[in-house]
């Protein structure tokens, strides 16, 4: 029998809608590797593990995706994304388009709407 923590006791998460401005396309693994490298430099091993960060989904062609993290770590993850300026010798910029508790609400939000 597998023990599972009840939903009421699990840590709550936030989702960030992220858009990548770059000259080339990048895979989900490349984005995840860059994000974790930035987090490790910013807050170290213990701090990075406490953020519970993961790239949930990533579309290469438009350069958009969703990043999941713990609620107290939202600001840390945003700073880590903004500190990434180069990937594969190409200049990049991450734009945070919204933060919400579910991916569904981020997808349904009108363009330009700020979600908190």
C-alpha positions as CSV (number, residue, x, y, z in Angstrom):
1,X,0.0,0.0,0.0
2,X,1.3,3.4,-1.0
3,X,1.1,6.2,1.5
4,X,-0.1,9.5,0.1
5,X,-0.3,12.8,1.8
6,X,-3.9,14.2,1.8
7,X,-4.5,17.2,-0.4
8,X,-5.2,19.4,2.6
9,X,-1.7,18.8,4.0
10,X,0.3,19.2,0.7
11,X,2.3,22.4,0.0
12,X,0.4,24.8,-2.3
13,X,2.0,25.7,-5.6
14,X,1.9,28.7,-7.9
15,X,2.3,28.6,-11.7
16,X,4.2,31.3,-13.7
17,X,3.4,31.9,-17.3
18,X,6.8,32.6,-18.9
19,X,7.7,33.8,-22.4
20,X,11.2,33.5,-23.8
21,X,12.5,36.2,-26.1
22,X,15.4,34.8,-28.1
23,X,16.9,34.4,-31.6
24,X,16.6,30.6,-31.5
25,X,14.3,28.0,-30.0
26,X,15.1,26.1,-26.8
27,X,13.8,22.8,-25.5
28,X,12.2,22.2,-22.2
29,X,15.4,20.5,-20.9
30,X,17.5,23.5,-21.8
31,X,15.2,25.9,-20.1
32,X,15.0,23.7,-17.0
33,X,18.8,23.4,-16.9
34,X,19.3,27.1,-17.2
35,X,16.6,27.8,-14.5
36,X,18.2,25.4,-12.1
37,X,21.7,26.7,-12.7
38,X,20.4,30.2,-12.0
39,X,18.6,29.1,-8.8
40,X,21.7,27.2,-7.6
41,X,23.9,30.3,-8.0
42,X,21.3,32.6,-6.4
43,X,20.2,30.6,-3.3
44,X,22.4,27.5,-3.2
45,X,21.5,23.8,-3.0
46,X,19.2,24.0,0.0
47,X,17.4,27.1,-1.1
48,X,16.9,25.8,-4.7
49,X,15.4,22.6,-3.3
50,X,13.0,24.5,-1.1
51,X,11.6,26.4,-4.1
52,X,10.2,23.1,-5.5
53,X,10.6,24.5,-9.0
54,X,9.8,22.6,-12.2
55,X,9.1,23.5,-15.8
56,X,5.6,22.0,-16.2
57,X,5.1,22.5,-19.9
58,X,7.1,24.2,-22.6
59,X,6.3,25.0,-26.3
60,X,9.5,25.4,-28.3
61,X,8.1,27.3,-31.3
62,X,6.4,30.3,-29.5
63,X,8.9,30.0,-26.6
64,X,6.2,29.9,-23.9
65,X,5.6,27.7,-21.0
66,X,4.6,27.3,-17.4
67,X,6.9,27.0,-14.3
68,X,5.6,25.5,-11.1
69,X,7.0,26.6,-7.7
70,X,6.1,26.8,-4.0
71,X,4.2,29.9,-2.9
72,X,7.0,31.4,-0.7
73,X,9.5,31.0,-3.6
74,X,7.6,32.9,-6.3
75,X,9.8,36.0,-6.0
76,X,13.0,33.9,-5.9
77,X,12.0,32.1,-9.1
78,X,11.2,35.3,-10.9
79,X,14.6,36.8,-9.9
80,X,16.3,33.6,-11.1
81,X,14.5,33.7,-14.4
82,X,15.4,37.4,-14.9
83,X,19.1,36.6,-14.1
84,X,19.3,34.2,-17.1
85,X,20.7,36.4,-19.9
86,X,22.5,33.8,-22.1
87,X,21.7,30.2,-23.3
88,X,23.8,28.4,-25.9
89,X,25.8,31.6,-26.6
90,X,22.5,33.4,-27.5
91,X,21.1,36.4,-25.6
92,X,17.8,35.6,-24.0
93,X,15.2,37.4,-21.9
94,X,12.4,35.8,-19.8
95,X,9.1,37.7,-19.5
96,X,6.7,36.8,-16.7
97,X,3.2,37.1,-18.1
98,X,1.3,36.0,-15.0
99,X,1.2,34.1,-11.8
100,X,-1.7,32.0,-10.6
101,X,-2.7,29.0,-8.7
102,X,-3.8,27.0,-11.7
103,X,-2.6,26.6,-15.3
104,X,-6.2,26.8,-16.5
105,X,-6.6,30.3,-15.2
106,X,-3.4,31.4,-16.9
107,X,-4.5,30.0,-20.2
108,X,-7.9,31.6,-20.0
109,X,-6.6,35.1,-19.0
110,X,-6.9,37.7,-21.7
111,X,-3.7,39.1,-23.1
112,X,-2.2,41.9,-21.1
113,X,-4.1,40.9,-17.9
114,X,-2.0,40.8,-14.8
115,X,-2.8,37.9,-12.6
116,X,-1.8,37.8,-9.0
